[in-house]
Amino acid sequence: MKPIRWTALALSAAMLLPLCGCRYSDVLAQIIYDQYRNGMVDITPPFELSENSLENEDESERLLDLKQVEEAERMTEDSPDQSVSGEASAASAAPQVEYEETADAQQNARTAPQVEQTEGETQATDVLGVEQLDALNNGQDMGGLGQSGTAMEANAGAATGKQVVDAYGNMVQIPENVQGVAATGDLAVMTFLLGGGARLVAANADLSSGFISDIFGAENNAEALWSGSGNAPLSDGNFDRLLALKPDVVVEVSGSATLTDAQVRALEDAEIAYLVLPTQTSLENVNATVTALGTVLGDKSAEGGSNAPQIAADYVAWTTARQAEVAAACAPYKEVKRDEQNRDRSDDIEEKSATYTLYIDGWDAEASYRLYNEQYTTLQGTGCAFVKRAGASECQAITAFLSYAQVRNTAGIREGIGAQIQYFTPLNTVLRQMEVTGTMADSRVADGDALLQQSSARLGTDAFPILLVPDASVAEAIRACELWDVYEKRPTGNGGLAAEGLLGEDGSVIATQIAGEYEIVVNPRGATSWTDGGCESILESVWAAWRFFDAIPETQMRETVKEFYSRFYGYSLSERQLDQILEGDIAG
């Protein structure tokens, strides 16, 4: 049979292209159901995920209801030949990898581009039969999962071994018996999670220090060949050492800089399998990556090791269930548009509902700024915040995992035009020019890119009370910066309308996007980032449901984090460690 080609699910006509949300995956649901039906996992899937279109919230009527769990229970009474059916969600889909046409494309473009669709465009989705899904679920040479949970058939004439679909839609041949894997960052943690420390032969230095080393403990046998977080290629000497270690498979995330193209070719010459997995921009992508890695590592339980496919199935089931709980808990806070046409519907939302935030990616302490016009220099100083634009994978990830809890990251719902990283200041520059000079970003956010203002929801209002930052140093820098001050509303001296802002030398008001007092909250982080996309990112959704709405009780949120660590890392968090994770200070 020819490989089955999958295309993206239909997107709603009003959706903004760079946005990410969640969508129902028939294939993923079927896989979880099969595992449940076969007694592999004790869950009741599938869950229909909430529609998180960031522009069309008021149009959605298909928010998840936990009563749908009962439907999964009834499925066990159906014929095993009955495939899971269901209408594909018209919500904002998780960003999809556009498969390259040839396998050679890996060498030419190692960053998987995003599928681009015009408004209202619909693409068909092929249906995978139950027989094929059962074969996939039972590991019958069907390979792993692609970017959106897509299963693809193995080539009929393939050599002995396993085949896994990479981020480009290509079948990658890997050894049947994989003993050692080289990986960095979150992929290294996933390898540990699925196969234990003995299977990870080479990784990055960060895995041997701090909190993450406590989790790995004595099981961490990986050589620290990559420096830091592993975002830079190996030196010649360390690459030679990698070849000498002879891992069966080297894995990296699409778009990463783990290896150079020359090093990839050298791996092929050394007959070491090389596998590129999807960027972790949604739960669907994370689950697909975990499932693929489970296929790579295989079942070693007969040899005293772990059953990686079973652990992967348990992980997918657990994270899917947590997403379902979050979606159900936060459904009452689903925003409706507060424009003239929908004023009569605004009563459905509590006044205290928080629906917007902005995640600041970092602070450039060396950058200098100047707010000026031809006559005056109104402000100047050093230090400036920067953000990733909507198209960046990190922005897509934090936007997606917040959106599962009905929280909108404004950086991810704007058209991302220009540099990948941009400086940002809250002051409106209609009356002044803002010049920022630094090395962290190419330019500041363009005029009119109001990241702190969404209609009547402005930073410092009930609907926009929190600014999210990655660590305490960024929070402190913002609090000390006059650009981020809360200015009172004042009339202008030249007859203009009153507005919050800085009073200029000529009596004009340089308006701010900040409406009032606001919180600066350090985002949690654990052994891996909760914001960049990875195996712990589902915890971001659970935390956001508590922190923004109290939709999930704090005690339940804390127990969920502890359960994740115990269940998947085999590590028991102390209350102090849990506090440090939730404060974003675990590394310290």
Summary of the structure (lengths in Angstrom):
residues: 588
radius of gyration: 24.5
end to end distance: 54.1
largest distance: 81.6
contacts: 2050
relative contact order: 0.11
helix: 34%
strand: 18%
